Amino acid sequence: MMYTEPLTRERPQGNILILDAGKEVIVESAELLARFGVDGIIRIRESEYSSINKSLGYLGHFNLETAGNIVGSRNALPRIIRQGHYDVTSGVEVLPLLSFDQIYTAVCVRCEERIAYDSLTPEYFQYPLGDVRDIPALKTLMLDRYGRSLWGVSNEELLARGVAYTLLRFE
């Protein structure tokens, strides 16, 4: 069963917590977009960042159910250096801490949302982030990533919501 109401929030709006010259600073997202000359921000966990293989030319990135990425948009890919979380029952959010030091930038060439796991073909795993080369590995990643950051949501519901897939071309 796919859910019709999204659980996750839309693209980051408003405040973003970053590490700037060794200090934690809250910055407006519009300021960061202008600073880096990008249209969007796609956050990558630090533990996943080192597995990015830029030599492939592309990166396939999965999100829970929706991503909000726009084909043709230029995106900054900062590292999440401290996980945040969102409590779906209370609406309380603790922002993740992001690092924009030595980031990748990439253009969105494809974005699909609300894809059921059983609809994923090998094509989706052609440009993997880390060892995510099949559906079981993707499910493990999604539960690890979103089980930590979305409080109050069962593993069953997380998986039932499907994924969003964004294909990025490195600049």
N, C-alpha and C positions, 0 to 999 in steps of 0.2 A: 504494500500500500504506500503510495506516494502522498505526502502531505501537501495541501494546497496553500496553507498559510506559511510564509517563511519564518524560520526560527532565528536565523542570523540577521544582523543588521546590514544596512546598505553600505556602500563605499564609505571609507572613513571621512567624516565631516567634523569640522570643529577642531578640537584639541588633539594633539599627538605628543606623546612623551618621547623625547629623544635624549641621547647622550651627546652633549656638545662641549668640546674642550674639557672632558672629564667631569662635567656636571650634568645632572638631570634637569632638563628644561622642558616646559610645556610650550609648544609652538602651534600656531594656527595652521591647519593643513594647507590653506591657500598660500601661505608664506613658504612652506616647504616645496610645494609644487612649483612656485615661481623661482625659488632658489636653485632648483635642479633642472628647470626647464622641462618639466614633465606634466602629463595630464592626470596621472594616477600613481598610486602606491600599492604595491603587492608585497606584503610582508612575508618573509621567509624565516622559519626558525633557524637559529644559529646552528643547531645540530644537523640541519639539512643543507645549510648554505655551502659547506665545504664539498658537498657531493655534486654541485652544479658543474656540468661539463660544457663550458662555453664553446669548446671546439666543435660541438655538434651543430652549432649555429642556432639551435632552437631549444626551448625548454617547455615541457608539458607540465602545467601546474594544476593540481586539483584543490578545490575548496568544497566545503559542505554546501550542498544544494544550490546556492547562488554565488556569483562572483561580482557581478556588476561591471565587469571590464568591457571596454568598447573597442571593437575592431578598428585599427588604425591609431589608437592612442599610444602614446609613449609613456612608459612606466618606470619608476624607480623601484628597485628591489632591495630594500634595506633588510638588515638582520634583526630578528627579535632576540635581544640579548637577555631579557627577563620576561617570562610569560606573564600575560595579563589574564583576566577572566571576566566573564559576564554571567551573572546569576539571572536566569530566565524567569525565576519566580518573583524576585524582588526588583529586577531592572537595574541593580547596582553593577557598575562596571569598574574594574581596576585596569587602567591602561597598561598595555605592554610597553616595555622600554625598547626603543629602536635605535640602531646605529646606522648612520648614513655614511660612515667612513668606507671608502673604497667599494662603493656599491656598483652593481650591474644596472644597466638600463636596457630595456627591450621594448619592442613594439608588439602590441597584441594583433595577431593575425587570425585568431579564431577564438570564439567564446560560446560555449554551450552550457545551458543550465538545466537543473533538475533531470539529470540522467540517472536512470536506474542502473544499478551495478550489472545486472544481467544484459544490459544493452551495450556495455563497453566491449569494443573489439580490440584486437592487438594494435591497431593504429593509434589508439590513445596512449599506448605505453612506448611509443617509438622514441620519444625524447624525455626519458624519465628524470625525476628528481630522486636521486639516490637509487635504492634497489627496488623501486616500485615498478615492477615489470608485468604484474598480473593483478587480477581482482583480489585474491586473498591478501597479497601484500598491501594493496590499496586500502582494504578494509582495516587492516592492522594500523596503518598510518592514520587513517581518519579517526579511529577510536583513540589512538594515542594523542593526536593533535587536539581534537575537539572534546574528548573526554576530560581533558585538563582545563580547557578554556571556557567551556559552556557548562556551567553548574546547573544541576537540576534536570538534566536530560539523560535518559537511560541509553545504554549502548544500542538497544534494539531500535529506539527512535532515531538515534544518530544515523544508523545504517539505512533505515527505512526512508530517510529524506533524500537519499541519492547524493550525487556529486555535481559540481560544476567543473568544467574543463576549460582551461585557457592555454592556448598555444602562443608562445612568445618567441619573437625573432630577436636575437641579440644584435646590438648595434656595433 
